[in-house]
Amino acid sequence: MMEIRVGILGLGTVGLGVARMLIEQQSLMAKRLGKKLVLVAAADRNLERDFGLDLSGVRLTDDAHDVVTADDVDLVVELIGGYEPARSLVTTAMQHGKHVVTANKALIAKHGEELLPLAAANHVALAFEAAVAGGIPCLKSLREGVAANNIESIYGILNGTCNFILSKMEDEGADYADVLKEAQALGYAEADPTFDVEGIDTAHKLSILASMAYGSHIKFDEVFTEGISKISAADIEAVAELGYRIKLLGIAKPHRGKDGDKVEMRVHPTLVPLSSQIAQVADSYNAVMISGDFVEHTVSIGRGAGERPTASAVMADIMDIARVTPGGLQFMAPAMGYMPDERQDLATLDMSDVQSEYYLRLQVQDESGVIAAVTSILADHRISLEAMQQKERNTEQTVPVIMLTYRTTEGNLQAAISRIVALSAVEDDVLILRKESFAT
């Protein structure tokens, strides 16, 4: 039976999961492939620790360069993460004629447009299903399952840490800072949680999804990004009273206009109806909702991180490549879902042109005429209110006021807010959350 020889870079949580599957599931995969996947080498900085897995048949090294240049490795699995040295190692591997599978969303989001042509030039595959939503096969779904559809929208809960924090805040009525500490203690959040809680991780993933959906170049740097760190327990309670739940969403939509096609890409805390499927996704689970002109709406829910779900996605890529190796890469679906020469440099829709409904939380002095002044400014900018609530006075002698607006542009809303915070009776810490409605 033909063998495909695999080398792993990084024996962390996911790396050990992949190693475990290659060793323990070898017989099952051989039955599905008609080929044998063999783990021959692995690189890790710390080889003295107990891996909890029998790696006696694997060549271990603390030099990743040895793996990416080894003659007995056909396929390299990059699980180091980050930009460097991952980028250099992946580049070297492909230049040495090796296929690459990675779970590194940052690498693909930042350097994908450089690495994809390099893979093609060296007649090797670059696969990255595990880079987005862990065990949910959302890239495969876009690339193959709904490939005959025009994609009308993508909504994704793409970061389990944020979803865990928001779920716990709602369930326990706890504040953000307290739940973040709990998430860190449980291992859901890093010691420095910035990448997760400020939406950067979600933006990496959304840029890949949007590129695959619309045939555009990956433009991570152009994703509008806001995190969840300003959300309070009071906001979650107020939103629930209005029939909504807050989720950190990645949102992508196409826009066709007189000045050409554009792609809308944004990441931010979002009000979603309590009745929607995506509102029911709790704890550290991820969800991806893809809407197409023929398929209508699909929703996939699963673990977005962790050893086993992510390893499963990595192995799916390895098996896809193994099926067509050697010499059959032309039978694989294009890595980004479009033929390389059909991908375009589509412009990103300016955030000021995005249309949404809004949740506004203002802190105002408890004096007459303030609310009238605020609503007058909103009216000047053609912004209508759907609902308004005035809460009890807080310890700073200000009154929290909650407003829900009807649909307007971001530009209109921001112009109005700049005038509102200039009022002497309004504090400048206005919270702005966007609201989305769903067909499912």
KOLKOLLUM-487268 format. One record per residue (C-alpha): x, y, z; chain; residue in three letters. Coordinates in Angstrom, 2 decimals, always signed. Layout:
N
> X / Y / Z / A / ALA
...
% end
This chain:
440
> +0.00 / +0.00 / +0.00 / A / MET
> +1.31 / +3.44 / -0.96 / A / MET
> +2.50 / +5.58 / +1.98 / A / GLU
> +2.13 / +9.35 / +2.46 / A / ILE
> +4.78 / +10.45 / +4.93 / A / ARG
> +3.83 / +13.27 / +7.30 / A / VAL
> +5.91 / +15.66 / +9.41 / A / GLY
> +4.42 / +17.88 / +12.13 / A / ILE
> +5.72 / +21.29 / +13.25 / A / LEU
> +4.60 / +21.89 / +16.83 / A / GLY
> +3.46 / +19.27 / +19.33 / A / LEU
> +1.15 / +21.49 / +21.32 / A / GLY
> -2.49 / +20.72 / +21.96 / A / THR
> -3.52 / +20.44 / +18.30 / A / VAL
> -0.21 / +18.92 / +17.17 / A / GLY
> -0.59 / +16.07 / +19.63 / A / LEU
> -4.17 / +15.61 / +18.50 / A / GLY
> -3.04 / +15.23 / +14.89 / A / VAL
> -0.24 / +12.86 / +15.93 / A / ALA
> -2.73 / +10.79 / +17.91 / A / ARG
> -5.08 / +10.51 / +14.93 / A / MET
> -2.26 / +9.58 / +12.55 / A / LEU
> -1.19 / +6.79 / +14.91 / A / ILE
> -4.48 / +5.57 / +16.39 / A / GLU
> -6.76 / +6.05 / +13.37 / A / GLN
> -4.26 / +4.82 / +10.78 / A / GLN
> -6.19 / +1.67 / +9.91 / A / SER
> -9.50 / +3.51 / +9.51 / A / LEU
> -7.97 / +6.14 / +7.25 / A / MET
> -6.23 / +3.50 / +5.13 / A / ALA
> -9.62 / +1.87 / +4.50 / A / LYS
> -11.04 / +5.19 / +3.35 / A / ARG
> -8.01 / +6.24 / +1.29 / A / LEU
> -6.46 / +3.06 / -0.04 / A / GLY
> -3.20 / +4.66 / +1.11 / A / LYS
> -1.33 / +4.68 / +4.40 / A / LYS
> -0.65 / +7.90 / +6.29 / A / LEU
> +2.55 / +7.60 / +8.32 / A / VAL
> +3.87 / +10.09 / +10.88 / A / LEU
> +7.62 / +10.02 / +10.33 / A / VAL
> +8.87 / +13.24 / +11.97 / A / ALA
> +7.84 / +15.97 / +14.40 / A / ALA
> +9.49 / +19.15 / +15.64 / A / ALA
> +8.94 / +20.80 / +19.01 / A / ASP
> +10.97 / +23.17 / +21.18 / A / ARG
> +10.61 / +20.99 / +24.27 / A / ASN
> +11.33 / +17.32 / +23.70 / A / LEU
> +11.88 / +16.49 / +27.37 / A / GLU
> +8.24 / +16.62 / +28.45 / A / ARG
> +5.79 / +13.72 / +28.58 / A / ASP
> +3.67 / +13.89 / +25.43 / A / PHE
> +1.17 / +11.34 / +26.74 / A / GLY
> +1.50 / +9.46 / +23.46 / A / LEU
> +3.83 / +6.74 / +22.22 / A / ASP
> +6.02 / +8.53 / +19.67 / A / LEU
> +8.76 / +5.89 / +19.68 / A / SER
> +8.41 / +5.36 / +15.93 / A / GLY
> +8.63 / +9.08 / +15.15 / A / VAL
> +11.84 / +11.04 / +14.54 / A / ARG
> +11.73 / +13.93 / +17.02 / A / LEU
> +13.74 / +17.12 / +16.64 / A / THR
> +13.86 / +20.60 / +18.09 / A / ASP
> +14.78 / +22.03 / +14.68 / A / ASP
> +11.70 / +22.55 / +12.49 / A / ALA
> +13.93 / +23.22 / +9.48 / A / HIS
> +15.00 / +19.56 / +9.57 / A / ASP
> +11.40 / +18.50 / +9.00 / A / VAL
> +10.56 / +20.89 / +6.16 / A / VAL
> +13.68 / +19.88 / +4.21 / A / THR
> +13.69 / +16.12 / +4.99 / A / ALA
> +13.69 / +13.76 / +2.02 / A / ASP
> +11.37 / +11.31 / +3.79 / A / ASP
> +8.56 / +13.85 / +4.41 / A / VAL
> +5.87 / +14.30 / +1.73 / A / ASP
> +3.51 / +16.55 / +3.66 / A / LEU
> +4.19 / +19.10 / +6.42 / A / VAL
> +1.60 / +20.07 / +9.04 / A / VAL
> +2.32 / +23.57 / +10.43 / A / GLU
> +0.86 / +24.04 / +13.92 / A / LEU
> +3.23 / +26.62 / +15.36 / A / ILE
> +0.89 / +29.58 / +14.87 / A / GLY
> +1.63 / +33.26 / +14.35 / A / GLY
> +3.38 / +34.93 / +11.43 / A / TYR
> +7.02 / +33.91 / +11.93 / A / GLU
> +8.71 / +31.48 / +11.85 / A / PRO
> +5.58 / +29.83 / +10.42 / A / ALA
> +5.72 / +31.80 / +7.16 / A / ARG
> +9.39 / +30.99 / +6.52 / A / SER
> +8.95 / +27.31 / +7.35 / A / LEU
> +5.88 / +26.93 / +5.14 / A / VAL
> +7.70 / +28.69 / +2.31 / A / THR
> +10.72 / +26.39 / +2.65 / A / THR
> +8.52 / +23.30 / +2.79 / A / ALA
> +6.74 / +24.18 / -0.45 / A / MET
> +10.00 / +25.11 / -2.16 / A / GLN
> +11.16 / +21.58 / -1.29 / A / HIS
> +8.13 / +20.10 / -3.00 / A / GLY
> +6.11 / +19.31 / +0.12 / A / LYS
> +2.39 / +19.78 / +0.57 / A / HIS
> +1.40 / +21.92 / +3.55 / A / VAL
> -1.58 / +21.73 / +5.87 / A / VAL
> -1.97 / +24.45 / +8.49 / A / THR
> -4.40 / +25.57 / +11.18 / A / ALA
> -2.81 / +29.02 / +11.23 / A / ASN
> -5.50 / +31.60 / +10.45 / A / LYS
> -3.13 / +34.52 / +11.08 / A / ALA
> -0.68 / +33.16 / +8.52 / A / LEU
> -3.33 / +32.68 / +5.81 / A / ILE
> -5.06 / +36.00 / +6.53 / A / ALA
> -1.81 / +37.97 / +6.42 / A / LYS
> +0.32 / +36.06 / +3.91 / A / HIS
> -2.12 / +33.87 / +1.98 / A / GLY
> -1.86 / +35.95 / -1.20 / A / GLU
> +1.88 / +35.33 / -1.17 / A / GLU
> +1.76 / +31.63 / -0.22 / A / LEU
> -1.01 / +30.46 / -2.57 / A / LEU
> +0.91 / +31.34 / -5.80 / A / PRO
> +4.03 / +29.77 / -4.29 / A / LEU
> +2.14 / +26.51 / -3.76 / A / ALA
> +0.94 / +26.56 / -7.37 / A / ALA
> +4.43 / +27.30 / -8.69 / A / ALA
> +5.80 / +24.30 / -6.81 / A / ASN
> +2.88 / +22.01 / -7.75 / A / HIS
> +1.95 / +21.36 / -4.13 / A / VAL
> -1.20 / +21.90 / -2.08 / A / ALA
> -1.70 / +24.46 / +0.67 / A / LEU
> -4.73 / +23.53 / +2.79 / A / ALA
> -6.14 / +25.30 / +5.86 / A / PHE
> -9.61 / +24.02 / +6.80 / A / GLU
> -8.70 / +24.06 / +10.50 / A / ALA
> -7.82 / +27.76 / +10.33 / A / ALA
> -11.50 / +28.79 / +10.50 / A / VAL
> -14.02 / +27.51 / +13.07 / A / ALA
> -12.02 / +24.44 / +14.11 / A / GLY
> -14.05 / +21.29 / +13.60 / A / GLY
> -16.77 / +22.95 / +11.47 / A / ILE
> -16.06 / +22.22 / +7.77 / A / PRO
> -17.10 / +25.72 / +6.72 / A / CYS
> -14.35 / +26.28 / +4.13 / A / LEU
> -15.11 / +22.96 / +2.48 / A / LYS
> -18.76 / +23.94 / +2.47 / A / SER
> -18.00 / +27.21 / +0.67 / A / LEU
> -15.44 / +25.66 / -1.66 / A / ARG
> -17.47 / +22.61 / -2.63 / A / GLU
> -20.88 / +22.24 / -0.98 / A / GLY
> -22.40 / +25.58 / -2.08 / A / VAL
> -20.01 / +26.29 / -4.96 / A / ALA
> -22.85 / +26.77 / -7.48 / A / ALA
> -24.45 / +29.53 / -5.37 / A / ASN
> -23.99 / +33.25 / -5.28 / A / ASN
> -23.25 / +33.79 / -1.60 / A / ILE
> -25.60 / +36.42 / -0.21 / A / GLU
> -24.21 / +36.64 / +3.32 / A / SER
> -21.99 / +35.01 / +5.91 / A / ILE
> -22.55 / +35.36 / +9.64 / A / TYR
> -20.14 / +33.65 / +11.99 / A / GLY
> -19.53 / +33.16 / +15.68 / A / ILE
> -15.86 / +32.46 / +15.08 / A / LEU
> -14.22 / +32.83 / +18.48 / A / ASN
> -15.08 / +30.44 / +21.28 / A / GLY
> -13.45 / +32.59 / +23.97 / A / THR
> -15.73 / +35.54 / +23.26 / A / CYS
> -18.80 / +33.35 / +22.99 / A / ASN
> -17.95 / +31.72 / +26.33 / A / PHE
> -17.51 / +35.11 / +28.01 / A / ILE
> -20.76 / +36.56 / +26.63 / A / LEU
> -22.70 / +33.39 / +27.52 / A / SER
> -21.39 / +33.40 / +31.10 / A / LYS
> -22.10 / +37.11 / +31.50 / A / MET
> -25.70 / +36.49 / +30.51 / A / GLU
> -26.19 / +33.31 / +32.55 / A / ASP
> -24.65 / +34.67 / +35.75 / A / GLU
> -25.24 / +38.42 / +35.45 / A / GLY
> -21.48 / +38.84 / +35.88 / A / ALA
> -19.29 / +41.66 / +34.61 / A / ASP
> -16.85 / +41.26 / +31.76 / A / TYR
> -13.67 / +41.49 / +33.86 / A / ALA
> -14.78 / +38.73 / +36.25 / A / ASP
> -15.78 / +36.33 / +33.48 / A / VAL
> -12.55 / +37.01 / +31.61 / A / LEU
> -10.58 / +35.92 / +34.68 / A / LYS
> -12.65 / +32.73 / +34.84 / A / GLU
> -12.06 / +32.09 / +31.13 / A / ALA
> -8.32 / +32.49 / +31.67 / A / GLN
> -8.37 / +30.11 / +34.65 / A / ALA
> -10.21 / +27.49 / +32.56 / A / LEU
> -7.79 / +27.86 / +29.65 / A / GLY
> -10.36 / +29.39 / +27.28 / A / TYR
> -8.53 / +32.73 / +27.22 / A / ALA
> -4.82 / +33.51 / +26.98 / A / GLU
> -2.95 / +35.50 / +29.63 / A / ALA
> -3.01 / +38.32 / +27.06 / A / ASP
> -6.51 / +37.90 / +25.57 / A / PRO
> -6.30 / +40.83 / +23.14 / A / THR
> -6.38 / +38.78 / +19.92 / A / PHE
> -9.60 / +37.09 / +21.04 / A / ASP
> -11.58 / +39.71 / +22.94 / A / VAL
> -10.79 / +42.63 / +20.62 / A / GLU
> -12.00 / +40.70 / +17.58 / A / GLY
> -8.67 / +40.25 / +15.79 / A / ILE
> -8.89 / +36.45 / +15.72 / A / ASP
> -12.41 / +36.68 / +14.29 / A / THR
> -11.23 / +39.20 / +11.68 / A / ALA
> -8.49 / +36.82 / +10.52 / A / HIS
> -11.10 / +34.12 / +9.98 / A / LYS
> -13.70 / +36.39 / +8.39 / A / LEU
> -11.20 / +37.70 / +5.83 / A / SER
> -10.57 / +34.13 / +4.68 / A / ILE
> -14.28 / +33.29 / +4.51 / A / LEU
> -15.08 / +36.46 / +2.57 / A / ALA
> -12.28 / +35.86 / +0.10 / A / SER
> -13.49 / +32.35 / -0.55 / A / MET
> -17.13 / +33.41 / -0.83 / A / ALA
> -16.64 / +36.28 / -3.27 / A / TYR
> -13.48 / +35.42 / -5.18 / A / GLY
> -11.64 / +38.43 / -3.80 / A / SER
> -8.13 / +38.74 / -2.47 / A / HIS
> -7.70 / +38.24 / +1.27 / A / ILE
> -7.84 / +41.66 / +2.94 / A / LYS
> -7.56 / +41.14 / +6.68 / A / PHE
> -6.26 / +44.69 / +7.23 / A / ASP
> -9.52 / +46.10 / +5.80 / A / GLU
> -11.92 / +44.26 / +8.12 / A / VAL
> -13.74 / +46.67 / +10.45 / A / PHE
> -13.03 / +45.26 / +13.91 / A / THR
> -14.45 / +45.89 / +17.38 / A / GLU
> -14.24 / +43.62 / +20.41 / A / GLY
> -16.39 / +42.82 / +23.45 / A / ILE
> -14.42 / +44.50 / +26.24 / A / SER
> -16.88 / +47.42 / +26.55 / A / LYS
> -19.93 / +45.19 / +27.05 / A / ILE
> -21.35 / +45.32 / +30.58 / A / SER
> -23.73 / +43.04 / +32.46 / A / ALA
> -26.24 / +45.90 / +32.37 / A / ALA
> -26.05 / +45.96 / +28.56 / A / ASP
> -26.71 / +42.23 / +28.34 / A / ILE
> -29.70 / +42.59 / +30.66 / A / GLU
> -31.10 / +45.56 / +28.74 / A / ALA
> -30.69 / +43.79 / +25.41 / A / VAL
> -32.48 / +40.69 / +26.75 / A / ALA
> -35.43 / +42.83 / +27.85 / A / GLU
> -35.70 / +44.04 / +24.25 / A / LEU
> -35.70 / +40.47 / +22.87 / A / GLY
> -32.07 / +40.20 / +21.79 / A / TYR
> -28.78 / +38.56 / +22.76 / A / ARG
> -25.26 / +39.89 / +22.14 / A / ILE
> -22.87 / +37.81 / +20.03 / A / LYS
> -19.49 / +38.73 / +18.57 / A / LEU
> -20.14 / +38.18 / +14.87 / A / LEU
> -18.05 / +38.21 / +11.74 / A / GLY
> -20.24 / +39.45 / +8.89 / A / ILE
> -19.54 / +39.43 / +5.15 / A / ALA
> -21.85 / +40.50 / +2.33 / A / LYS
> -21.46 / +41.43 / -1.36 / A / PRO
> -22.39 / +44.86 / -2.70 / A / HIS
> -22.98 / +45.62 / -6.35 / A / ARG
> -23.23 / +49.25 / -7.37 / A / GLY
> -22.47 / +51.83 / -10.00 / A / LYS
> -18.90 / +52.19 / -8.77 / A / ASP
> -18.21 / +48.43 / -9.00 / A / GLY
> -18.53 / +45.35 / -6.83 / A / ASP
> -17.44 / +45.61 / -3.21 / A / LYS
> -17.27 / +43.32 / -0.19 / A / VAL
> -18.61 / +44.27 / +3.23 / A / GLU
> -16.50 / +42.83 / +6.07 / A / MET
> -17.05 / +43.67 / +9.72 / A / ARG
> -16.49 / +42.14 / +13.15 / A / VAL
> -18.28 / +43.52 / +16.21 / A / HIS
> -20.64 / +42.68 / +19.07 / A / PRO
> -24.07 / +42.30 / +17.51 / A / THR
> -27.65 / +42.19 / +18.75 / A / LEU
> -29.32 / +39.04 / +17.38 / A / VAL
> -32.97 / +38.07 / +17.96 / A / PRO
> -33.48 / +35.57 / +20.77 / A / LEU
> -35.55 / +33.49 / +18.34 / A / SER
> -32.70 / +33.06 / +15.85 / A / SER
> -30.62 / +29.89 / +15.62 / A / GLN
> -27.38 / +31.77 / +16.00 / A / ILE
> -28.58 / +33.22 / +19.30 / A / ALA
> -28.81 / +29.69 / +20.73 / A / GLN
> -25.09 / +28.98 / +20.20 / A / VAL
> -23.65 / +29.11 / +23.70 / A / ALA
> -20.50 / +28.41 / +25.66 / A / ASP
> -17.34 / +28.04 / +23.53 / A / SER
> -19.15 / +26.73 / +20.45 / A / TYR
> -18.77 / +28.34 / +17.02 / A / ASN
> -21.39 / +28.72 / +14.31 / A / ALA
> -21.27 / +29.66 / +10.64 / A / VAL
> -24.40 / +30.68 / +8.72 / A / MET
> -24.03 / +30.81 / +4.94 / A / ILE
> -26.86 / +32.06 / +2.72 / A / SER
> -26.90 / +31.41 / -1.02 / A / GLY
> -29.31 / +32.24 / -3.80 / A / ASP
> -30.24 / +28.57 / -4.39 / A / PHE
> -29.38 / +26.80 / -1.12 / A / VAL
> -31.03 / +29.55 / +0.96 / A / GLU
> -29.71 / +29.24 / +4.53 / A / HIS
> -27.29 / +26.76 / +6.07 / A / THR
> -26.14 / +26.79 / +9.69 / A / VAL
> -23.22 / +24.72 / +11.01 / A / SER
> -22.45 / +24.55 / +14.72 / A / ILE
> -19.53 / +22.89 / +16.48 / A / GLY
> -16.36 / +23.27 / +18.49 / A / ARG
> -14.19 / +26.01 / +17.07 / A / GLY
> -11.01 / +25.05 / +18.89 / A / ALA
> -9.45 / +22.36 / +21.03 / A / GLY
> -7.35 / +19.30 / +20.39 / A / GLU
> -9.83 / +16.90 / +18.84 / A / ARG
> -12.07 / +19.19 / +16.72 / A / PRO
> -9.11 / +21.07 / +15.22 / A / THR
> -7.11 / +17.89 / +14.69 / A / ALA
> -10.11 / +16.42 / +12.89 / A / SER
> -10.14 / +19.36 / +10.47 / A / ALA
> -6.38 / +19.08 / +9.90 / A / VAL
> -6.77 / +15.38 / +9.13 / A / MET
> -9.55 / +16.11 / +6.63 / A / ALA
> -7.10 / +18.27 / +4.66 / A / ASP
> -4.38 / +15.64 / +4.89 / A / ILE
> -6.76 / +13.00 / +3.56 / A / MET
> -7.95 / +15.25 / +0.72 / A / ASP
> -4.36 / +15.73 / -0.42 / A / ILE
> -3.51 / +12.07 / +0.04 / A / ALA
> -6.40 / +11.05 / -2.24 / A / ARG
> -4.91 / +12.86 / -5.23 / A / VAL
> -1.19 / +12.42 / -4.47 / A / THR
> +0.97 / +12.00 / -6.44 / A / PRO
> +0.36 / +14.14 / -9.49 / A / GLY
> -3.38 / +14.68 / -9.20 / A / GLY
> -3.70 / +18.08 / -7.59 / A / LEU
> -5.70 / +19.37 / -10.54 / A / GLN
> -8.57 / +17.22 / -9.28 / A / PHE
> -8.76 / +19.13 / -5.98 / A / MET
> -11.09 / +22.10 / -5.68 / A / ALA
> -9.12 / +25.38 / -5.87 / A / PRO
> -7.79 / +26.36 / -2.44 / A / ALA
> -9.78 / +29.60 / -2.35 / A / MET
> -12.84 / +28.24 / -4.16 / A / GLY
> -12.20 / +30.12 / -7.43 / A / TYR
> -9.74 / +29.39 / -10.20 / A / MET
> -6.63 / +31.46 / -9.42 / A / PRO
> -6.90 / +33.67 / -12.52 / A / ASP
> -10.57 / +34.41 / -11.73 / A / GLU
> -9.90 / +35.91 / -8.31 / A / ARG
> -10.22 / +39.70 / -8.20 / A / GLN
> -8.98 / +42.64 / -6.19 / A / ASP
> -12.46 / +43.67 / -5.02 / A / LEU
> -12.75 / +46.85 / -2.99 / A / ALA
> -13.91 / +46.72 / +0.61 / A / THR
> -17.09 / +48.63 / +1.39 / A / LEU
> -16.28 / +51.65 / +3.53 / A / ASP
> -17.75 / +51.25 / +7.00 / A / MET
> -19.48 / +54.64 / +6.71 / A / SER
> -21.62 / +53.15 / +3.91 / A / ASP
> -22.68 / +50.08 / +5.89 / A / VAL
> -26.37 / +50.06 / +6.82 / A / GLN
> -27.59 / +48.69 / +10.13 / A / SER
> -29.97 / +49.16 / +13.00 / A / GLU
> -28.33 / +50.27 / +16.25 / A / TYR
> -28.42 / +49.89 / +20.01 / A / TYR
> -27.20 / +53.01 / +21.81 / A / LEU
> -26.40 / +53.26 / +25.51 / A / ARG
> -25.87 / +56.82 / +26.75 / A / LEU
> -25.13 / +58.18 / +30.21 / A / GLN
> -26.93 / +61.52 / +30.61 / A / VAL
> -27.36 / +64.02 / +33.43 / A / GLN
> -30.77 / +63.74 / +35.08 / A / ASP
> -32.09 / +67.10 / +33.95 / A / GLU
> -34.92 / +68.28 / +31.75 / A / SER
> -34.49 / +68.69 / +28.01 / A / GLY
> -31.59 / +66.26 / +27.57 / A / VAL
> -33.57 / +63.48 / +25.89 / A / ILE
> -35.33 / +66.00 / +23.65 / A / ALA
> -31.95 / +67.39 / +22.56 / A / ALA
> -30.63 / +63.91 / +21.78 / A / VAL
> -33.69 / +62.85 / +19.76 / A / THR
> -33.62 / +66.16 / +17.90 / A / SER
> -30.03 / +65.50 / +16.78 / A / ILE
> -30.97 / +62.00 / +15.67 / A / LEU
> -33.88 / +63.43 / +13.68 / A / ALA
> -31.54 / +65.94 / +12.01 / A / ASP
> -29.60 / +62.95 / +10.68 / A / HIS
> -32.79 / +61.13 / +9.57 / A / ARG
> -32.42 / +58.50 / +12.31 / A / ILE
> -35.70 / +57.17 / +13.70 / A / SER
> -36.10 / +55.40 / +17.03 / A / LEU
> -37.72 / +51.99 / +17.37 / A / GLU
> -37.57 / +51.90 / +21.18 / A / ALA
> -36.16 / +53.82 / +24.15 / A / MET
> -35.68 / +52.92 / +27.81 / A / GLN
> -34.56 / +55.13 / +30.67 / A / GLN
> -32.92 / +53.20 / +33.53 / A / LYS
> -32.57 / +54.08 / +37.18 / A / GLU
> -30.04 / +56.72 / +38.19 / A / ARG
> -26.61 / +55.25 / +38.95 / A / ASN
> -23.98 / +56.24 / +41.52 / A / THR
> -22.47 / +58.93 / +39.29 / A / GLU
> -25.80 / +60.80 / +39.28 / A / GLN
> -26.28 / +60.06 / +35.61 / A / THR
> -29.11 / +58.14 / +34.01 / A / VAL
> -28.48 / +55.30 / +31.54 / A / PRO
> -30.65 / +55.72 / +28.44 / A / VAL
> -31.06 / +52.86 / +25.97 / A / ILE
> -32.15 / +53.52 / +22.38 / A / MET
> -32.85 / +51.20 / +19.45 / A / LEU
> -32.78 / +52.87 / +16.04 / A / THR
> -34.27 / +51.89 / +12.75 / A / TYR
> -31.96 / +51.26 / +9.78 / A / ARG
> -29.46 / +53.98 / +8.90 / A / THR
> -25.91 / +54.25 / +7.62 / A / THR
> -22.89 / +54.07 / +9.88 / A / GLU
> -21.84 / +57.47 / +8.59 / A / GLY
> -25.13 / +59.06 / +9.61 / A / ASN
> -25.03 / +57.43 / +13.02 / A / LEU
> -21.44 / +58.46 / +13.75 / A / GLN
> -22.13 / +62.04 / +12.68 / A / ALA
> -25.09 / +62.18 / +15.04 / A / ALA
> -23.13 / +60.67 / +17.93 / A / ILE
> -20.34 / +63.23 / +17.52 / A / SER
> -22.92 / +65.97 / +18.08 / A / ARG
> -24.64 / +64.14 / +20.93 / A / ILE
> -21.46 / +63.68 / +22.98 / A / VAL
> -20.74 / +67.38 / +22.53 / A / ALA
> -23.80 / +68.12 / +24.68 / A / LEU
> -22.70 / +69.10 / +28.19 / A / SER
> -25.28 / +66.76 / +29.76 / A / ALA
> -24.10 / +63.65 / +27.89 / A / VAL
> -21.08 / +61.58 / +28.91 / A / GLU
> -18.69 / +60.68 / +26.09 / A / ASP
> -18.71 / +56.91 / +26.70 / A / ASP
> -21.60 / +56.11 / +24.35 / A / VAL
> -21.83 / +52.40 / +23.56 / A / LEU
> -22.81 / +51.64 / +19.98 / A / ILE
> -23.88 / +48.11 / +19.05 / A / LEU
> -25.19 / +47.01 / +15.67 / A / ARG
> -28.29 / +44.87 / +15.22 / A / LYS
> -28.92 / +42.14 / +12.65 / A / GLU
> -32.06 / +40.22 / +11.74 / A / SER
> -31.97 / +36.67 / +10.44 / A / PHE
> -34.18 / +34.54 / +8.24 / A / ALA
> -33.33 / +31.51 / +10.35 / A / THR
% end
